[in-house]
Amino acid sequence: MIIKNIIQILRELSKQKMRTMLTLFGIFWGTTSVILLLSFGIATKSSVSKTMHGMGEQICIIWAGKTSISYGGFPKGRQLSWYNDDAHYLKDNVPLIDDISPQYDRWLPVNVGAKKQNFSVNAVWPDFKEMRNMIPRQGSRFISSLDQEKRRRVVFIGNEVEKTMFGEGVDAVGRLMYIDGIPFTVVGVIIEKEQDGSYNGRDKDAIFMPTSTYLAIYGDRYVNNMVARAKDITKTEQMKKAIIAAMAKKYRFSPEDEQALPIWDTTEMDQFLGTFFNGFTIFLGIVGVMTLIVGGIGIANIMYVIVEERTSEIGVKRAIGAKKRLILFQYIVETFVIASIGTTSGFLFALLMIFAINKAPLDDFVGTLELNPFIAVTSIFIISMITFIAGWGPAKRASELDPVVAING
């Protein structure tokens, strides 16, 4: 019976070739649009998030500023400075902090053999690795607690530093480089990563060493900045307030003085981008759904035509005892058969387009497209709802035809 019904549906559709083709194209293109637009929105969000998190994920960068409020007998305009021990102080006095590291930064001459060039040399704690996504290449490592404790002359370098100083395709791990004339052993090289944000240059062009080693050589009194991350990301705002309160107590400035302790909270950008791209993806989805609705209107029209042409047949079925719900169910099924032809072809074409786009050199612009479960389930749900609504009217009309009138009609 199912096969006979499908053959009958196809026969009826063949009588309305142009209308059928336009209807199927509407469903086909609507399905393709929903899948591609939702995939594009999610891929763009993922790509932007990936490049933004190249600098680090959900971290706060803390600088020393100038007071803008007179407080505790001190005038405004007082320049503040942070010390290496301030990172220990904050770790001990702000329980909300999970990881923290001071950061020193100098431009220093580096040479390997006859090659010589200046690079940004940073001194940090081992905690810096996780906060700033400093992922070592396979077979290498970041600076360790033991390096820090023993003041080892070891460095972790950016992948571009390796290429510049050691040459293309040469593994720098285990080799020596001279920084300001002092020999250091390369223990790690960062993997190649995308990084849009920065506050003192890209990691690929930087060199990192233990703070203990750096201070033993240069003895800097003040840190350039500190980097911290909360144990609970949802409590980052409370952590910032606790940091300001702790430093205000130690250095006697007003806890309300935001200029005394500038903090760049990257979680705020995360929240903004999350909201923006969710809205962007919803907008793209609505555009695709509108195209599907146009296709649904076409399905409704063609089903009304089929009902009109089969009025007598419906009357006969009703006269010999066919129940309303059987007629209703039959035409709903027929609607889904029509929709499934356009939907299936749309899905296959969308997958082909995703494959083609991913093969093209567009990854830097749109990211990597994929048909994830969320997109598939959402698309199927949307298409099913539109198909059901489009078929309900004609099916309801067919089921409520008066048998006598239908036979004579």
Order of alpha helices (4+ residues) and beta strands (2+ residues): alpha-alpha-beta-alpha-beta-beta-alpha-alpha-beta-alpha-beta-beta-beta-alpha-beta-alpha-beta-alpha-alpha-alpha-alpha-alpha-alpha
